[in-house]
Amino acid sequence: MKRLGVFGTFVWDEIHGREAGRAPVHEWGGVTYSLAGLDAALPDDWEIVPLMKVGSDLATRAREHLGTLRHLAPDAALVEVPYPNHRVELRYYSDERRTELLSGHVPGWNWPALKPLIATSRLDAIYVNFLSGWELDLETAQALRRSFAGPMYADLHMLVMAVREDGLRVPKPLSHVREWCGCFDLLQANEDEIRLMAPDSLALAATAMHEGARCLVVTLGQRGAVYFAASDFHRLDDLRRARVPGASVSPIKTELIPAEPVATALDPTGCGDVWGATYFSRLLAGDTLHDAIRAAHRAAARNVEHRGASGLADHLRGKLSVT
């Protein structure tokens, strides 16, 4: 079996405004959407190895949720820490816009603590979704990149958000953008996040590829996604070519791939997470860049037709009817 290391954060959500006139919903969020996408889209010869901490108050429930995954590695284990787990109050004011109020605090990894875990996990690829924004700090991400030769994927997401004293998440321009881009082979961000990292998507893509990344995908919500890729990058096997940070940038290819139509929009929560998890899974399966993005679009469309993360992996497989 090949092994995918997954970094992210378990979050307990309280969701307001998802359905007009309904009471708030309480359910798992955060990395559970990514895990569902991975579980549904990974090939049969891959297994999921979580590299995540969880607060002691929700550790048992988090382990139970992990236990529902078909692709979970037999030796998978969360690291329980003596802190309250992350909880987020989400208030939607449109299908794609919301506020987030964070409580709890699970610390991220530092390299001295993470290094032995990486050494014993026997990983073939790494997926990172910055859902707290501090799963890895820059120094740790750089050390991980230096020590790991396999493909590394990052959804940059909450790296561009800060937390006010009252817990409200607010946008924050990202420092050391060039250095962050140099830590990963494949990058994902949405339009709002791009604006906090660079003047535009092409500028960020040029910066990322100058630092050794091979592809940046910008998700555009209902309009789909646009990718910016090195001209010689077509599928994941192309990463075997030498990675040369600081080299001159070759021509960049780009394409806008429209989204899939949605039959019944029930819940937009987690769409970007499902999208990225499916996209990377299909690249790991050997799909081309274009085909992997198409598969990610289909998964995101299915996600919108399902409420919450519970049962989502089966729904993405097409095994549950829309509820």
N, C-alpha and C positions, 0 to 999 in steps of 0.2 A: 504494500500500500504506500502511496505517496502522501505526504503530510503537509497540510496548510496551517501555518500558524496565524491565529486571528487575534488582533489587538482591537479593543473597543471597550465600551462601558455599559453595564446593565443599568437601566434607568426605569424607575417606576413612574408612570405618567398619570396625571390627572388632566383630562382633556375636556375643555369647554368649547362650545360652539361648533363642534364637528357636525352635529345634527341640530337644526333649529328646533327650539322648544323642548329638547331632551335634557335630562339631568347630566351632570358631569360623568365621564367614564373613567374608571380606574383600571389600568392594565400595564403590562410590560411594554416598554419602548426601548429606545437606544439601540444597542447592538443586536437585540432580538430580531429586528427586521433584516439586518445583514445576515445573521445566522440562518434565517428562513430562506433567504435568497441563495446562499451557499448550499444549504442542504438540498434544495430543489434542483440546482443547476450543475453541481459538481459531478464529474464522471464517477463511475462506480469504484474506480481504483484510487480515489482520493478520500482522505479523512480529515476531520476538523480537529485542530489542537488549540483550544482556547488559551491565550496568554493574558489572562484578565484577573483583576482583583475585584472583590465584591464586599460590600459592607456586611457586618455580622447580622444586622437586623433582617436582611433579605437573602442571606446566603443559602438557606435551605430551599427557598422558593426558586432561586436562580439555578441551583443544581437540578431541581425537578424539571425546570424548563429545558435545560441542556439535555436531560435524559430523553426528551421527545425527539431529538435529532437522529436521523438514520445514519448520517455520516460522522457522528461523533467518534473520535478515537477511543479505544478501550481504556487507555491510560489518562484520559482527559481529566483535569482537576482545576477548579477555580482556587484562587488564593484568597482566603477569608482574612479580612483586616478589621481591627477593632474600632471602626468608624461607622457612622450612619451612612447607608447607601444613598446614592444620588436619587433624588425625586424631583420631578419637573411638573410645574403647572403650565399647560399649554392652552392658550386662548386664540382660537382661529378667528380672523376677521375677513378672510377670503380663502379660496381653495388652496392657494399657494403662499399665503402670508399669515404669520402668527407671532405672538410674543411667548417668551419662555421665562419662567421664574424658577430658579434652581435652589434646592436646599440639599443638605448632606454634603459629604466630601470624602471621596475615595482617592487617595494619593496615586500619582502615576509611578512609572518605573524609573529607577536610575540604573546606570550601567552595571555597577557592582552587584546589584540584586538580580538584574536580568541576565547577565552573562552566563552564569551556570545553568540557568533554565534553557537558554538557547543551545548551549553545548550538549544538553541531554535530550532535547526534544526531537532531534533528527528531522529537521524541517526541509522541505523541498521548495516552498514558496511562502511568502508572508503577505498578509492583507492587513492594512491598518485603516481604521475609520476613527477619525478624531471626533469623538462624540462628547467628551468633556473638554477637550482642547489641551489636556495635560497628560494624556496616556503616556506619551514620550516627550521629554524635552529635547531641544535641538542637539545637545551634546550626546544624549543617549541614542537618538536616531542616527547620528553620524557614526557612532561606535558600532551600532547594529549594521549599518551599511558596510562598514569596513570589514566586519567579521562574517558577513553572509553573502555568498556569491549567487544565490538563486534570485528569481524575480521577486520584486517588492512593489506593492501597489498601495497607494494612499488616497483616501478621500479626505481632502484637507479641511473641509467643513468647519468645525469649531475652533480651528487655529486662528480664525479671524473674528472671534467673539470674546469679549471680556465679561466678567460677572461683577455687577455693582454690589455695594454693601447690602442692599435689600434683596439681592438674588437675581435681579433682572439681567438677562443676557443682552448685551449691547454690542454693536459692531466695533471692531478695533483693527486698524491697519496692521498687517503682519510685518514684523521685523525680520531681517535676515532671509528675505524671500529666496535669494539665490542659493543660500546654504540649505534651506529646506528642500528646494527642488532637487538638489544634488543627492538627496538621501534615497530617492525612489526612481524606479524605472517607468512607472505608469502613474499618472496623476488625474484626479477628478475634482472638479469644483463646479459650483453654479455661477450664474451671472453676477449675483450680488457679492459673492465671495471673491470673484475675480477682481472686482473694482477696489477691493481692499488689499490687493497684492500687486497690481500693475495697472498701467493706463488702459490696457485692453487685453483681450485674450491672446492675440498674436504676440504681443510683447512678452506676456508671461510664457507662452510656448517657446519663444526664442531663448529666453533666459533659462528655462528648464532644460532644453536640449543642449545648450552650451555647457550645462553642468552634468550632462550624461543621461538625462531622462530621454525616453524614446517616444512618448505620446502623452498629450494632455487632452482630456475630454471635458467639454463644458456642457453641462445639462441645462436645458432651456425650458423645462416644464412641459406644457402642452405643445410646444413647438418642436420638441425632440432634443437633439444633441448635435453639437459640432465637434469634430476632432481635429487636432493639429498633430501630425506625426512626422517623424523622420522619413525621408523618401524611401529608405530601405527597410522600414518596419511594416510588415504585413501580418505577421503572427508571432506568437511568443518565442518560437524557435529562433527568431532573428535576434533575440537578446544574447545569443551565444557569441555574437560578434563582439569584439573588444569594446568595452565601455571606456571612453576617453573624455573625462571631464575637462573643460577648458579648451577643447578643440574647436575649430571653426565650425559653424553650423551649416550643414548641408541644406539643400532646398527642402522646405516643409510642405507636405501635402495636407490638404484640408478638405472637409466635406461636411455639409449639413445633412443629417439623416432625420427625416420627419418622424414624429411620434406615431405610435399605433392608436387607432381610435378606441375610445372607452365606451362600452355599452351603458353601464350604470355606475356613476361616480358615487361611491359611498364614503371613502376615507382616504384622504391624500397623505396621511401620516406614513413616513418611512419610505416614500417612493424613491428618493435618491439613494437610500441605503440598499434597497432591493435591486435598484438599477445597477449600482456599482458591483455588488456581490455577484450578480448574474453575469455581468460583462467580464469580470476577472475569471469567474468559473469557466466560462465558455472559451476564453483564451487558454486557460490551463488544459481544456479538453482538446485544443488544437485548432479551434475555429480561427478564421481570418478576423482581422480587426472589424471589417464591415459586418460580417455575420454575427460576431459577438455583440456588437451594438444593437443590431436588429433583435437579437434574443433578449437583450436587456430592456429594450422598448416594450416587448411583449410582456415581460415579467412585471414591469412597472405599471402597465395598463391593467394587468390582472390584480396587482396589489390595490389599486384604487377601487376595485370591485369587491374588496374584502375588508371587514372591520377588524382592526387590531392585528397583533402578531400571533395570537393563539390560533393554531391550525393553519397558519399562513403557508408553511412549506407545502402541505398537501394541496392547498388551494392553487399554489403556483404550479404544481405538477398536473393540475386539472382534475384532481380527485374529489373536490368538494364543489357543490353548487354554490352560486352566489347567494349570500344571506343579506 
